[in-house]
Amino acid sequence: MNLEDSQKSDLVSFFHVVCNLKRVRRSGWIHKSNISSPESVADHSYSMCMMSMVLSEILNLDTEHIMKMANLHDLAESIVGDNTPDMISHDEKIIQESKTMREIISKLPDNLHKKYLDIWNEYVENKTVSSKFVHNIDKLEMALQAKEYELDGYSKQSLQVFLRSAADYISNDKFELVSEILLTMNGNSDKI
């Protein structure tokens, strides 16, 4: 496929947005656990992608589709920031991120624009096996990061909110392996 100069410029703009995720700090760690220099959204997304790749392969899910979804799931935060539920309503977050994603994705060639926007909308709607899986991995990665911060010496008590949130969310879905990994990570369910 030969791209016109304007399309190449649009791709460069898109890649700049992607790179900006490295600068956006995960705000929940700052506001709830007083972690002054927490992971970036890009750090979180990378860990999620690796976890999604391995676990979706083990579960014989559509790994390629899931990897695309995991890569796209927080892309809007490169512009709108990482807004936690106590900062903005769920509905407002969806409105802001949907508008932003349409703008971001518009920089891509038409065939990718629709495809990636459909994948992102699938994630937001959270009705398919793939989207439910990616949401579970999002929570599992958060719990793993909470454990990492605990090992780094941050307050176990301030991190419990993240572990409980992950446990509550993951226990409501049908991905037994994800639940088992969360329990293994925590030693047992009494520690959550």
C-alpha positions as CSV (number, residue, x, y, z in Angstrom):
1,M,0.0,0.0,0.0
2,N,1.4,3.3,-1.0
3,L,0.5,6.2,1.3
4,E,0.3,9.8,0.3
5,D,2.4,12.4,2.2
6,S,-0.6,13.6,4.1
7,Q,-1.3,10.0,5.2
8,K,2.3,9.6,6.4
9,S,2.0,12.8,8.4
10,D,-1.3,11.5,9.9
11,L,0.5,8.3,11.0
12,V,3.3,10.4,12.6
13,S,0.6,12.3,14.5
14,F,-1.0,9.0,15.6
15,F,2.3,7.6,16.8
16,H,3.0,10.8,18.8
17,V,-0.4,10.3,20.6
18,V,0.7,6.7,21.3
19,C,4.0,7.8,22.7
20,N,2.3,10.3,24.9
21,L,0.9,7.3,26.9
22,K,4.4,7.0,28.4
23,R,3.9,10.5,30.1
24,V,0.4,9.8,31.5
25,R,0.7,8.5,35.1
26,R,-1.9,6.1,36.4
27,S,-3.8,8.5,38.7
28,G,-5.4,5.9,41.1
29,W,-1.9,5.1,42.5
30,I,-1.3,8.8,43.2
31,H,-4.6,9.6,44.7
32,K,-5.4,6.4,46.6
33,S,-2.0,5.2,47.7
34,N,0.2,8.3,47.6
35,I,2.6,6.8,45.1
36,S,4.4,9.9,43.8
37,S,5.9,8.4,40.7
38,P,3.6,5.5,39.6
39,E,3.6,3.5,36.4
40,S,2.5,5.2,33.2
41,V,-0.5,4.2,31.2
42,A,1.9,2.7,28.7
43,D,3.6,0.6,31.4
44,H,0.2,-0.7,32.3
45,S,-0.8,-1.3,28.7
46,Y,2.4,-3.2,28.0
47,S,1.9,-5.5,31.0
48,M,-1.7,-6.1,30.0
49,C,-0.7,-7.0,26.5
50,M,1.8,-9.6,27.7
51,M,-0.7,-11.1,30.1
52,S,-3.5,-11.0,27.5
53,M,-1.3,-12.7,24.9
54,V,-0.2,-15.6,27.2
55,L,-3.5,-16.2,28.9
56,S,-5.6,-15.9,25.7
57,E,-3.4,-18.5,24.0
58,I,-3.8,-20.8,27.0
59,L,-7.6,-20.4,26.9
60,N,-7.7,-20.7,23.1
61,L,-9.3,-17.3,22.6
62,D,-8.8,-15.0,19.6
63,T,-5.4,-13.8,20.6
64,E,-4.8,-11.4,17.7
65,H,-8.1,-9.7,18.3
66,I,-7.5,-9.5,22.1
67,M,-4.1,-8.1,21.6
68,K,-5.5,-5.3,19.4
69,M,-8.1,-4.6,22.0
70,A,-5.6,-4.5,24.8
71,N,-3.4,-2.1,22.9
72,L,-6.3,0.2,22.1
73,H,-8.2,0.1,25.4
74,D,-6.5,3.1,27.1
75,L,-5.3,5.0,24.1
76,A,-7.7,7.9,24.6
77,E,-6.0,8.5,28.0
78,S,-3.0,9.9,26.0
79,I,-5.1,13.0,25.5
80,V,-7.9,13.0,28.2
81,G,-5.7,11.6,31.0
82,D,-6.3,8.8,33.4
83,N,-9.6,9.7,35.1
84,T,-10.6,7.5,38.0
85,P,-14.3,6.9,39.0
86,D,-14.0,9.4,41.8
87,M,-12.8,12.1,39.4
88,I,-15.4,11.8,36.7
89,S,-18.6,9.8,36.2
90,H,-18.5,6.6,34.2
91,D,-20.8,8.1,31.6
92,E,-18.8,11.3,31.2
93,K,-15.6,9.2,30.9
94,I,-17.1,7.2,28.1
95,I,-18.3,10.4,26.3
96,Q,-14.9,12.0,26.6
97,E,-12.9,8.9,25.6
98,S,-15.3,8.0,22.7
99,K,-14.9,11.5,21.2
100,T,-11.2,11.4,21.7
101,M,-10.8,7.9,20.2
102,R,-12.7,9.0,17.1
103,E,-10.2,11.9,16.7
104,I,-7.2,9.7,17.4
105,I,-8.2,6.9,15.1
106,S,-9.2,9.3,12.3
107,K,-5.5,9.7,11.6
108,L,-5.2,6.1,10.4
109,P,-6.0,4.8,6.9
110,D,-9.7,4.3,6.4
111,N,-9.6,0.5,6.5
112,L,-7.9,0.6,9.9
113,H,-10.0,3.5,11.2
114,K,-13.2,1.6,11.1
115,K,-11.6,-1.7,12.2
116,Y,-9.9,-0.2,15.3
117,L,-12.8,2.0,16.3
118,D,-15.0,-1.1,16.2
119,I,-12.6,-3.0,18.4
120,W,-12.5,-0.1,20.9
121,N,-16.2,0.2,20.9
122,E,-16.5,-3.6,21.5
123,Y,-14.2,-3.1,24.5
124,V,-16.3,-0.2,25.9
125,E,-19.6,-2.2,25.5
126,N,-18.0,-5.2,27.3
127,K,-20.5,-7.7,25.9
128,T,-18.3,-10.2,24.0
129,V,-16.0,-12.9,25.3
130,S,-12.9,-10.9,24.1
131,S,-14.0,-7.7,25.7
132,K,-14.9,-9.4,29.0
133,F,-11.5,-11.1,28.9
134,V,-9.6,-7.9,28.4
135,H,-11.5,-6.2,31.2
136,N,-10.6,-9.1,33.4
137,I,-6.9,-8.8,32.4
138,D,-7.1,-5.0,33.1
139,K,-8.1,-5.8,36.7
140,L,-5.6,-8.6,37.0
141,E,-2.8,-6.4,35.9
142,M,-3.9,-3.7,38.4
143,A,-3.8,-6.3,41.2
144,L,-0.4,-7.5,40.2
145,Q,0.9,-3.9,40.2
146,A,-0.6,-3.3,43.6
147,K,1.4,-6.3,44.8
148,E,4.5,-4.9,43.2
149,Y,4.0,-1.6,45.0
150,E,3.5,-3.5,48.3
151,L,6.8,-5.3,47.7
152,D,8.4,-1.8,47.1
153,G,7.3,-0.8,50.6
154,Y,4.1,1.1,50.0
155,S,1.2,0.8,52.5
156,K,-0.5,-2.6,52.2
157,Q,-3.6,-1.0,53.6
158,S,-3.8,1.7,50.9
159,L,-3.3,-0.9,48.2
160,Q,-6.2,-3.1,49.4
161,V,-8.8,-1.1,47.5
162,F,-7.1,-2.2,44.3
163,L,-6.9,-5.8,45.3
164,R,-10.5,-5.9,46.4
165,S,-11.7,-4.2,43.2
166,A,-9.9,-6.7,41.1
167,A,-11.1,-9.7,43.2
168,D,-14.7,-8.4,43.0
169,Y,-14.6,-7.8,39.3
170,I,-12.8,-11.0,38.3
171,S,-15.0,-13.2,40.5
172,N,-18.0,-12.1,38.5
173,D,-16.9,-13.4,35.2
174,K,-16.3,-16.9,33.8
175,F,-12.5,-16.9,33.3
176,E,-11.6,-19.4,35.9
177,L,-7.9,-19.3,35.0
178,V,-7.8,-15.5,35.6
179,S,-9.4,-16.0,39.0
180,E,-7.0,-18.8,39.9
181,I,-4.0,-16.6,39.0
182,L,-5.4,-13.8,41.1
183,L,-5.7,-16.2,44.1
184,T,-2.3,-17.6,43.5
185,M,-0.8,-14.1,43.4
186,N,-2.5,-13.3,46.7
187,G,-1.5,-16.6,48.3
188,N,-5.2,-17.4,49.0
189,S,-8.6,-15.7,49.1
190,D,-8.3,-14.7,52.8
191,K,-5.5,-12.2,51.9
192,I,-7.7,-10.2,49.5
